[in-house]
Amino acid sequence: MSQTEYIVIRAEEDGVNVIGLTRGTDTKFHHSEKLDRGEVMVAQFTEHTSAIKIRGKAEIQTAHGVMQSEAKK
């Protein structure tokens, strides 16, 4: 069984978008969630998800550390 990496996203403003991007030769959006301030989402990379895009002010926790995304402009 392979280990899958998880990330935790905590919205610091209303309307933070979390977008999953597909794996393969053509990267496409395949899933989108909208979080409001204080909401938390736990996401993981899978055989279908190669990247996760976060738009809006949020705290992102990964095995590699904690980082902040900036507010929407």
N, C-alpha and C positions, 0 to 999 in steps of 0.2 A: 504494500500500500504506500503510495507516494504522499509526502506531506504537502499540504496546500497552505500558502501564505495568506493570512487574513490582515485586513487593515480596519481601523476604527475611525469613523468620521463623525465629528460632533459639530453641528451647525452653530455658528456664532451670530447668525442673522437669519431672518426669514428668507425663504426662497433659494436656498443653496441647492444647486443641481449636481447630481452624481450620475455620471454617464459611463456605462460599460462599453468597451470597444472590443470588437471581435479579433480573434487570432487568425492568421493566414495571410495569403498574398494580398488580399483586398481588405484593409481595415475599415470596418463599418460600425456605426452605433447599433447596439442590439438591446440596450435596456437603459431606462432613465428613471430616476427618482428625484423628488423635490423634498427637501428637509426644511423645517422651520426651526427657529432659534431654540436651542436646547435639545433638539432631537438627535439621536445617535443611530448610526447605521454601521453594521459590521458587514464588510464585503470581503470576497475572496477571489483570487485568481483561479480560473478553471481551464479545462481544455478548450472552452469557448471564449473566455475572457482573457485578453492579453494586456489590457491597460484599462485604467479607470481615470476619467477626467472629472475634476471637481471645480465648479464655477461658483464663486461666492466665498464669503468669509467663514472658514472652518478650521478646526484643529484636526490634524490627521496623525494617527498613531500607527506606526509600523514596527516591525522587528528591527528596522534600521534607525529608529528614533522618532521624535515628535516634530512636526512642522506645522506651520500656519499658512493657509492660503489667504489671499487678499480679498477685500470686499469687491463686489461687483461695481463696475463703473457705469 
